[in-house]
Amino acid sequence: MVALTVFMSGASSAAVVVESSAAVEKSAQQSLSETDETSGDDSGKTGTVTAVAAESMAAGKVDSRADTKAADSKAVAKADPKADPKADPKVAVKKPISSAKAPAKASEGTTERDVPVYLNGDYVEYKSETQKIIAKGNATVEHKKIRLAADVIQADLREEKILAYGNVIFSQDEGGKQSDVEGKFLIYYMKTGEGRLTDGYAETHKETGNEYYSIGEIVYQMDESYARDLILTSCDEFRDAHSAKIRNSGSSAGKLFYDRPAPSTLRGKSSATPRSPHWKAQARSVKIYPKDHMVLQNVNYYIAGKKIWHSGAMVVPLQKKKSKPFKPGYSKTKGFYFTAGFDKYWDKNNYGRADIDFSAKLGTSYALNHHYSHNKSDTSTRFDFRSVSRTDPVTQDVISNFSEAVNFNLTERYTFDAKTTANMNLRYSSNRSKSLADLNTFTPANEEMNLNLDVAQRNKDYDLALRVRQRMDPDGKNYELDDKIQVLDMEPEITLKTKSKDLGKSGLGWYSEFLVGKYFERAYHTDPATGLSDLTELTTVKKDGQFHVFSKPLKMLDFMTASFRSRYRRTMYTTGDDKEVVDHNIQLKQDFAKGLYSNFSYNHRRASGFTPLAADAREDDLNNIRGDLVLQLMEDKLRVNILSANYDYITNRFYGANTSINMRSEREALNRWNLNLTGNYDLGTTRLSEMGMGDLELINLSARYNIERLKRWKFSTSMYYDNKLRKFQNVASTWDFPISDYLKFSVDSRYDFNRREFTQLNYAAIFNIHCWEAKMDWSKQTEDFNFSIYLKLYPEKAVKANYDGRTKSFKPSYGSSLTNDEFAFGDFL
């Protein structure tokens, strides 16, 4: 049973608000019970109200139950075109949704389940028997941080799900960023956030361009998701084809979120029939395991419609940088080389990878990785072998198998319960090499084994952790340099950290930390008396306790807030002196007037005693202040840092004293500009208590100016003035300007006033090849010529060629992470 409450609004569509409230449900049942007695209407039929009746009830002229009785019980809530155009009938149906979670800021009296779902449309129908609401025509749904638009939307209150048909647009707020996904059909479960989407399309926006995705179908679940027919590209032709499809459909759903862009224009002429993207990556199916990995099946890479690369399966970690499946290349250091990787996937709990790295000059390495999960445990193993070559210094011949290395890594993670986890890592390595005096015999191998064990337990009032670090030496005394290896064993170390607690209503809080551990350390220790370092061994027990007190921001005056943090720490060792540390930090912020404020920070630390462990963090005495006075005007378009300085009471010196002015245009202006002026002062040994404004001696001045017009041409310049020498030192400028839609030029220069010459003068021409760019640049000083081609979205993955004018040599290269003499032919795959 439901109660229909009608009120007026400024739009012309009926709106249904589904809200959770036990009191409203009870009132609704009583109201409908009375309505049924007077009208004889069956509760399973649809309630109905016309716009004229809505206007009368809103004005308080007619009883709502009487109008409900007079209306046709089989009609639906629909706007009357004869009604006042300023009026908007809204039908509010109030029904509890038990699974919905609380909003971020609930109003007083609401519970965690009082989260509204707003359903709007030109035509809205509620079926009380099945508890379904159907909206057609400009239909939208809003719930928590999501918004949904489609041709037809159906909300099923019983199963707590939403179904959307035709030109679906699903919008979600993800940490302040809006994410839009489009599709043909959507199922969304309000309780879990899971769902299914068909014929999906999405865009991601970066500073260098946009990424476009197309998905035949995606089924999203919390622990495992599935997608088929995935396409990725940055080519605008792909977007244009999708936009044309939306426009031709005649749907107005897309207009509720943003206007569809017209097809790509070139010299003012639009492409009537968008073409296929110039490049794309495509996968037949994808399985996604959130925050772990995803598996791609039947992966293909296309350029200009031609398939240039294929892989049957790929396993891609989601938290680590993925490795390239195949990368051949050449460099002076490696010679001809290639790396290749092969993924093997059995299921989500059992998969692995094999890698090979071959270099004609440096040797070959092999690696095997495997991951296995079972119940509460995850096990990862890695084994690799490397055979390194070396060139004989006399004959220059390549010595194969000059050195060999074997590494084994085993990682185990076990979850006991929601509070307790354990991580174990076991690493083994063996290295051996040949002497140049005897190339037929290996020297004794250095074998190392290290065990790391971490157990953590998180509780309501405290966190408890246990750590074990143990180095083992399988080779015994065979390796002569074993005694020179630095070691830190924990046998074990236990820490306890309490959670922050309030000290009554004082506005103060506190927490404490305790540690006890036994250590064996072989490291270089410095004698505090002589300052000399030597490699020594030490076994000691350490007991450490810390107590922290802090405050929340306290309003001291109408214009001042303050906060502080203090710590007392005492550390005891069975060898060496006890160590004590007391430190304080005070933060002050003063708001003198609108836009005028200052920040002040004082830090003080007093340390005594000396730690015998080289691994312990060093804490020296500290006594300094830092402050700045800032003026902000014109909605932050003008910012003046009147004075910023640091003063050290221990050395009685100022550091980093400066004044700066920053001005900028509106952020969305067509002609955007920014100007920054910074002056640095040398206060020498002037004491803080003796400082006056006359002591602010300006030593240098720097200026930067940037302007961008219509997002087409850019100009930036910077200069440096030495006030002591009373002359400019240098000026640098960059100018980018377009010649046409296909071509633009860039000039980069730097002039040295002391040498009276340009120390840098570079010219560049950039060719626009739709989603690609080609760049040629020439340096006047070095006579270097460079050519590069890259996708606009990924400029760091450019394929480059360099001609060195001084050495008359040609050097191909790839990307920004490789050396200039290295060229990876297939890394862009």
Backbone hydrogen bonds, N-H to C=O, Kabsch-Sander energy under -0.5 kcal/mol:
donor,donor_aa,acceptor,acceptor_aa,energy
5,T,3,A,-0.6
5,T,92,A,-1.3
7,F,90,K,-1.3
14,A,121,G,-0.7
16,V,119,L,-3.7
18,V,16,V,-0.6
18,V,117,V,-3.2
19,E,17,V,-0.7
21,S,19,E,-0.6
25,E,21,S,-2.1
26,K,22,A,-2.1
27,S,23,A,-2.4
28,A,24,V,-2.8
29,Q,25,E,-2.3
30,Q,26,K,-2.0
31,S,27,S,-2.4
32,L,28,A,-2.4
33,S,29,Q,-1.9
34,E,30,Q,-1.9
35,T,31,S,-1.9
36,D,32,L,-2.7
37,E,33,S,-1.6
38,T,34,E,-1.4
39,S,35,T,-2.5
40,G,36,D,-2.3
45,K,42,D,-1.8
54,A,50,T,-2.2
55,E,51,A,-2.1
56,S,52,V,-1.9
57,M,53,A,-2.5
58,A,54,A,-2.3
59,A,55,E,-1.7
60,G,57,M,-1.1
61,K,56,S,-2.2
62,V,56,S,-0.7
67,D,63,D,-1.9
68,T,64,S,-2.0
69,K,65,R,-2.0
70,A,66,A,-2.1
71,A,67,D,-1.4
75,A,72,D,-1.4
77,A,124,V,-1.1
78,K,49,V,-0.9
79,A,122,D,-0.7
83,A,80,D,-1.8
87,A,84,D,-1.8
90,K,7,F,-1.6
91,V,15,A,-0.8
92,A,5,T,-2.3
92,A,90,K,-0.6
93,V,91,V,-0.7
94,K,3,A,-0.6
94,K,92,A,-0.6
95,K,19,E,-0.5
95,K,93,V,-0.6
98,S,96,P,-0.6
100,A,97,I,-1.1
110,T,107,S,-2.0
114,D,111,T,-1.6
115,V,113,R,-1.9
117,V,18,V,-3.0
118,Y,142,E,-2.6
119,L,16,V,-3.2
119,L,117,V,-0.6
120,N,140,T,-2.6
121,G,14,A,-1.8
122,D,136,K,-0.7
122,D,137,G,-2.7
123,Y,136,K,-1.9
124,V,77,A,-1.8
125,E,134,I,-2.9
127,K,132,K,-3.2
128,S,126,Y,-0.7
129,E,44,G,-0.7
131,Q,127,K,-1.3
132,K,127,K,-1.7
133,I,155,A,-2.2
134,I,125,E,-3.0
135,A,153,I,-2.9
136,K,123,Y,-2.6
137,G,151,D,-1.9
139,A,150,A,-1.0
140,T,120,N,-2.0
141,V,148,L,-2.5
142,E,118,Y,-2.2
143,H,146,I,-2.1
144,K,116,P,-0.6
146,I,143,H,-2.3
147,R,171,S,-2.9
148,L,141,V,-2.8
149,A,169,I,-2.2
150,A,139,A,-1.8
151,D,165,Y,-0.8
151,D,166,G,-2.4
152,V,165,Y,-1.9
153,I,135,A,-2.5
154,Q,163,L,-3.2
155,A,133,I,-2.8
156,D,154,Q,-0.6
156,D,161,K,-2.9
157,L,131,Q,-2.4
157,L,155,A,-0.8
158,R,131,Q,-0.6
160,E,156,D,-0.8
161,K,156,D,-1.7
162,I,188,Y,-3.0
163,L,154,Q,-3.0
164,A,186,L,-2.3
165,Y,152,V,-2.8
166,G,184,K,-2.5
168,V,183,G,-2.4
169,I,149,A,-2.7
170,F,181,V,-3.6
171,S,147,R,-3.5
171,S,169,I,-0.6
172,Q,179,S,-2.4
173,D,145,K,-2.2
174,E,172,Q,-0.7
174,E,177,K,-3.3
175,G,173,D,-0.7
177,K,174,E,-1.2
179,S,172,Q,-2.7
181,V,170,F,-2.6
182,E,201,Y,-3.3
183,G,168,V,-2.2
184,K,198,T,-2.7
185,F,198,T,-0.7
186,L,164,A,-2.2
187,I,196,R,-2.4
188,Y,162,I,-2.7
189,Y,194,E,-2.8
190,M,160,E,-1.5
190,M,188,Y,-0.6
191,K,160,E,-0.7
193,G,189,Y,-2.4
195,G,220,Y,-1.9
196,R,187,I,-2.0
197,L,218,I,-2.5
198,T,185,F,-2.0
199,D,216,G,-2.9
200,G,215,I,-2.7
201,Y,182,E,-2.0
202,A,213,Y,-1.9
203,E,180,D,-0.7
204,T,211,E,-2.2
206,K,209,G,-3.0
209,G,206,K,-0.6
211,E,204,T,-2.7
212,Y,233,T,-3.5
213,Y,202,A,-2.8
214,S,231,I,-2.0
215,I,200,G,-2.4
216,G,228,R,-1.6
216,G,229,D,-0.9
217,E,228,R,-1.2
218,I,197,L,-2.6
219,V,226,Y,-3.2
220,Y,195,G,-2.6
220,Y,218,I,-0.6
221,Q,219,V,-0.5
225,S,288,I,-2.8
226,Y,219,V,-2.3
227,A,286,V,-2.7
228,R,217,E,-2.2
229,D,284,R,-2.8
230,L,283,A,-2.3
231,I,214,S,-2.4
232,L,281,A,-2.7
233,T,212,Y,-1.8
238,F,235,C,-1.2
239,R,235,C,-0.8
240,D,236,D,-3.0
241,A,237,E,-2.2
242,H,238,F,-1.6
243,S,239,R,-2.8
244,A,240,D,-2.6
245,K,241,A,-1.6
246,I,242,H,-1.8
247,R,243,S,-2.5
248,N,244,A,-2.4
249,S,245,K,-0.9
250,G,246,I,-0.6
250,G,247,R,-1.1
251,S,246,I,-0.7
255,K,252,S,-0.6
256,L,253,A,-1.6
257,F,254,G,-1.5
258,Y,254,G,-1.9
266,L,269,K,-1.9
269,K,266,L,-1.5
270,S,268,G,-0.5
271,S,264,S,-1.2
272,A,270,S,-0.8
280,K,302,Y,-1.9
281,A,232,L,-2.7
282,Q,300,N,-2.9
283,A,230,L,-2.4
284,R,297,Q,-1.4
284,R,298,N,-1.2
285,S,297,Q,-1.3
286,V,227,A,-3.2
287,K,295,V,-2.3
288,I,225,S,-2.7
289,Y,293,H,-2.7
292,D,289,Y,-2.0
293,H,289,Y,-1.1
294,M,316,V,-2.0
295,V,287,K,-2.8
296,L,314,M,-2.9
297,Q,285,S,-2.7
298,N,312,G,-2.9
299,V,311,S,-2.8
300,N,282,Q,-3.0
301,Y,309,W,-2.1
302,Y,280,K,-3.0
303,I,306,K,-2.3
304,A,278,H,-3.5
306,K,303,I,-2.0
308,I,301,Y,-2.7
308,I,306,K,-0.6
309,W,301,Y,-1.1
311,S,299,V,-2.5
314,M,296,L,-2.3
316,V,294,M,-3.0
316,V,314,M,-0.6
318,L,292,D,-2.3
319,Q,292,D,-0.6
327,K,339,T,-2.9
329,G,337,Y,-2.4
330,Y,823,F,-1.5
331,S,335,G,-1.3
335,G,331,S,-2.9
337,Y,329,G,-2.5
338,F,358,F,-2.1
339,T,327,K,-1.6
340,A,356,I,-2.2
341,G,325,P,-2.8
342,F,354,A,-2.9
343,D,313,A,-0.5
344,K,352,G,-2.6
346,W,350,N,-2.1
347,D,350,N,-1.9
350,N,347,D,-1.5
351,Y,371,H,-1.9
352,G,344,K,-3.1
353,R,369,N,-2.3
354,A,342,F,-2.5
355,D,367,A,-2.7
356,I,340,A,-2.3
357,D,365,S,-2.5
358,F,338,F,-2.9
359,S,363,G,-2.2
360,A,336,F,-2.3
361,K,334,K,-2.0
362,L,334,K,-0.5
363,G,359,S,-1.8
364,T,387,S,-1.7
365,S,357,D,-2.2
366,Y,385,F,-3.0
367,A,355,D,-2.4
368,L,383,F,-3.2
369,N,353,R,-3.0
370,H,381,T,-2.4
371,H,351,Y,-2.9
372,Y,379,T,-3.1
373,S,349,N,-2.2
374,H,377,S,-2.7
377,S,374,H,-2.7
378,D,413,R,-2.5
379,T,372,Y,-3.5
380,S,411,T,-2.8
381,T,370,H,-2.7
382,R,409,N,-2.2
383,F,368,L,-2.6
384,D,407,N,-2.4
385,F,366,Y,-2.4
386,R,405,A,-2.7
387,S,364,T,-3.4
388,V,386,R,-0.6
388,V,403,S,-2.9
389,S,362,L,-2.6
390,R,399,I,-1.3
392,D,397,D,-3.2
396,Q,392,D,-2.3
399,I,390,R,-4.3
400,S,398,V,-0.8
402,F,388,V,-1.3
402,F,399,I,-0.8
403,S,388,V,-1.7
404,E,432,R,-2.7
405,A,386,R,-2.4
406,V,430,S,-2.6
407,N,384,D,-2.6
408,F,428,Y,-2.9
409,N,382,R,-2.9
410,L,426,L,-2.7
411,T,380,S,-3.2
412,E,424,M,-2.9
413,R,378,D,-2.8
414,Y,422,A,-2.9
415,T,376,K,-2.3
416,F,414,Y,-0.6
416,F,420,T,-1.7
417,D,420,T,-1.4
421,T,456,A,-2.3
422,A,414,Y,-2.6
423,N,454,D,-3.2
424,M,412,E,-3.0
425,N,452,N,-2.8
426,L,410,L,-2.9
427,R,450,N,-2.5
428,Y,408,F,-2.9
429,S,448,E,-2.6
430,S,406,V,-2.4
431,N,446,N,-1.7
432,R,404,E,-2.3
434,K,402,F,-2.2
435,S,438,D,-0.9
435,S,441,T,-0.8
438,D,435,S,-0.9
441,T,438,D,-0.9
443,T,433,S,-3.3
446,N,431,N,-2.8
447,E,445,A,-0.7
448,E,429,S,-2.7
449,M,472,M,-2.0
450,N,427,R,-2.4
451,L,470,Q,-2.7
452,N,425,N,-2.8
453,L,468,V,-2.3
454,D,423,N,-3.1
455,V,466,L,-2.5
456,A,421,T,-2.6
457,Q,464,L,-3.0
458,R,419,K,-2.3
459,N,457,Q,-0.6
459,N,462,Y,-2.4
463,D,497,K,-2.9
464,L,457,Q,-2.9
465,A,495,T,-2.4
466,L,455,V,-2.6
467,R,493,E,-2.9
468,V,453,L,-2.4
469,R,490,M,-1.6
470,Q,451,L,-2.3
472,M,449,M,-3.8
475,D,447,E,-0.7
476,G,473,D,-1.7
478,N,475,D,-2.0
480,E,478,N,-0.7
482,D,479,Y,-1.5
484,K,481,L,-1.7
485,I,482,D,-1.4
487,V,522,R,-1.8
489,D,520,F,-3.1
490,M,469,R,-1.8
491,E,492,P,-0.7
491,E,518,K,-3.1
493,E,467,R,-2.5
494,I,516,V,-3.0
495,T,465,A,-2.6
496,L,514,F,-2.7
497,K,463,D,-2.6
498,T,512,S,-2.3
499,K,461,D,-2.8
501,K,510,W,-2.5
503,L,508,L,-2.7
504,G,502,D,-1.3
506,S,503,L,-1.7
509,G,550,F,-3.0
510,W,501,K,-2.2
511,Y,548,H,-1.5
513,E,546,Q,-2.2
514,F,496,L,-2.7
515,L,544,D,-2.8
516,V,494,I,-2.1
517,G,542,K,-2.2
518,K,492,P,-2.0
519,Y,540,T,-2.9
520,F,489,D,-1.8
521,E,538,L,-3.0
522,R,487,V,-2.6
523,A,521,E,-0.5
523,A,536,T,-1.9
525,H,523,A,-0.7
525,H,534,D,-2.6
527,D,525,H,-0.5
527,D,532,L,-2.8
531,G,527,D,-3.3
534,D,525,H,-1.8
536,T,523,A,-2.5
536,T,534,D,-0.7
538,L,521,E,-2.3
540,T,519,Y,-2.0
542,K,517,G,-3.2
543,K,572,M,-2.6
544,D,515,L,-3.1
545,G,570,R,-2.2
546,Q,513,E,-2.9
547,F,568,Y,-2.3
548,H,511,Y,-2.8
549,V,566,S,-2.4
550,F,509,G,-2.5
551,S,564,F,-2.0
552,K,507,G,-2.1
554,L,562,A,-3.8
556,M,554,L,-0.9
556,M,560,M,-1.5
557,L,560,M,-1.2
560,M,557,L,-0.8
561,T,589,K,-2.4
562,A,554,L,-2.6
563,S,587,Q,-2.1
565,R,585,N,-2.2
566,S,549,V,-3.1
567,R,583,D,-2.3
568,Y,547,F,-2.1
569,R,581,V,-2.7
570,R,545,G,-2.2
571,T,579,K,-3.1
572,M,543,K,-3.1
574,T,541,V,-1.3
579,K,571,T,-3.0
580,E,608,S,-2.1
581,V,569,R,-2.6
582,V,606,R,-2.1
583,D,567,R,-2.0
584,H,604,H,-2.8
585,N,565,R,-2.2
586,I,602,Y,-2.3
587,Q,563,S,-3.2
588,L,600,F,-2.8
589,K,561,T,-2.4
590,Q,598,S,-2.2
591,D,559,F,-3.2
592,F,590,Q,-0.8
592,F,596,L,-1.3
593,A,596,L,-1.5
596,L,593,A,-1.9
597,Y,595,G,-0.6
597,Y,630,V,-2.5
598,S,590,Q,-2.0
599,N,628,D,-2.0
600,F,588,L,-2.6
601,S,626,R,-2.9
602,Y,586,I,-2.3
603,N,624,N,-2.7
604,H,584,H,-2.3
605,R,622,L,-3.2
606,R,582,V,-2.7
608,S,580,E,-2.5
614,A,612,P,-0.5
616,D,613,L,-0.9
620,D,618,R,-0.5
622,L,605,R,-2.1
624,N,603,N,-2.2
625,I,647,Y,-2.2
626,R,601,S,-2.6
627,G,645,A,-2.1
628,D,599,N,-2.1
629,L,643,L,-1.9
630,V,597,Y,-3.2
631,L,640,V,-2.6
632,Q,595,G,-3.4
633,L,638,L,-2.8
637,K,633,L,-0.7
637,K,634,M,-1.5
638,L,633,L,-1.9
639,R,662,N,-2.9
640,V,631,L,-3.3
641,N,639,R,-0.6
641,N,660,S,-2.8
642,I,629,L,-1.5
642,I,640,V,-1.3
643,L,629,L,-1.0
644,S,658,N,-2.1
645,A,627,G,-2.2
646,N,655,Y,-1.8
647,Y,625,I,-2.6
648,D,653,R,-2.6
649,Y,623,N,-2.6
649,Y,647,Y,-0.6
650,I,623,N,-0.7
652,N,648,D,-1.3
653,R,648,D,-1.3
654,F,684,G,-0.8
655,Y,646,N,-3.1
658,N,644,S,-2.3
659,T,679,G,-2.4
660,S,641,N,-1.7
661,I,677,L,-2.7
662,N,639,R,-2.9
663,M,675,L,-2.8
664,R,637,K,-2.0
665,S,673,W,-2.0
669,A,666,E,-1.4
672,R,670,L,-0.8
672,R,708,E,-2.1
674,N,706,N,-2.3
675,L,663,M,-3.1
676,N,704,R,-2.7
677,L,661,I,-2.6
678,T,702,S,-2.6
679,G,659,T,-3.2
680,N,700,N,-2.0
681,Y,657,A,-2.6
682,D,697,E,-2.1
683,L,681,Y,-0.6
686,T,683,L,-2.2
690,E,687,R,-0.8
691,M,687,R,-0.7
691,M,688,L,-0.9
695,D,692,G,-1.9
696,L,693,M,-1.3
697,E,695,D,-1.8
698,L,696,L,-0.7
699,I,680,N,-2.7
700,N,680,N,-1.1
701,L,721,Y,-2.5
702,S,678,T,-2.6
703,A,719,M,-2.0
704,R,676,N,-2.4
705,Y,717,T,-2.8
706,N,674,N,-2.4
707,I,715,F,-2.6
708,E,672,R,-3.1
709,R,713,W,-2.4
710,L,670,L,-1.9
710,L,708,E,-0.6
711,K,670,L,-0.6
712,R,709,R,-2.5
713,W,709,R,-1.2
714,K,736,D,-2.3
715,F,707,I,-2.5
716,S,734,T,-2.4
717,T,705,Y,-2.5
718,S,732,A,-2.5
719,M,703,A,-2.0
720,Y,730,N,-2.1
721,Y,701,L,-3.2
722,D,727,K,-2.3
723,N,699,I,-1.5
723,N,721,Y,-0.8
724,K,699,I,-1.0
726,R,722,D,-1.0
727,K,722,D,-1.6
729,Q,720,Y,-3.1
730,N,720,Y,-1.0
731,V,751,Y,-1.8
732,A,718,S,-2.9
733,S,749,S,-2.1
734,T,716,S,-2.7
735,W,747,V,-2.3
736,D,714,K,-2.8
737,F,745,F,-2.5
739,I,743,L,-2.6
740,S,743,L,-2.3
744,K,766,I,-1.8
745,F,737,F,-2.7
746,S,764,A,-2.3
747,V,735,W,-2.2
748,D,762,N,-2.4
749,S,733,S,-2.8
750,R,760,Q,-2.4
751,Y,731,V,-3.0
752,D,757,E,-2.7
753,F,729,Q,-1.9
753,F,751,Y,-0.6
754,N,729,Q,-0.7
756,R,752,D,-1.4
757,E,752,D,-1.4
759,T,750,R,-1.9
759,T,757,E,-0.6
760,Q,750,R,-1.5
762,N,748,D,-3.0
763,Y,778,W,-2.5
764,A,746,S,-2.3
765,A,776,M,-3.0
766,I,744,K,-2.9
767,F,774,A,-3.3
768,N,742,Y,-3.3
769,I,767,F,-0.7
769,I,772,W,-2.3
772,W,769,I,-2.1
773,E,790,Y,-2.7
774,A,767,F,-1.9
775,K,788,S,-3.0
776,M,765,A,-2.6
777,D,786,N,-2.1
778,W,763,Y,-2.7
779,S,784,D,-2.1
780,K,761,L,-2.4
780,K,778,W,-0.5
783,E,779,S,-1.5
785,F,803,Y,-2.2
786,N,777,D,-2.6
787,F,801,A,-2.8
788,S,775,K,-2.2
789,I,799,V,-1.9
790,Y,773,E,-2.4
792,K,771,C,-2.3
794,Y,791,L,-0.8
797,K,794,Y,-1.8
798,A,795,P,-0.9
799,V,789,I,-2.3
800,K,798,A,-0.6
800,K,813,S,-2.8
801,A,787,F,-2.7
802,N,811,K,-2.1
803,Y,785,F,-3.3
804,D,802,N,-0.5
804,D,809,S,-2.8
805,G,803,Y,-0.7
808,K,804,D,-1.5
809,S,804,D,-0.9
811,K,802,N,-3.4
813,S,800,K,-2.2
814,Y,822,E,-0.9
815,G,798,A,-3.1
816,S,796,E,-1.0
818,L,814,Y,-0.5
822,E,819,T,-1.8
823,F,330,Y,-2.2
825,F,328,P,-1.5
825,F,823,F,-0.8
826,G,328,P,-0.8
827,D,824,A,-0.7
829,L,826,G,-1.6
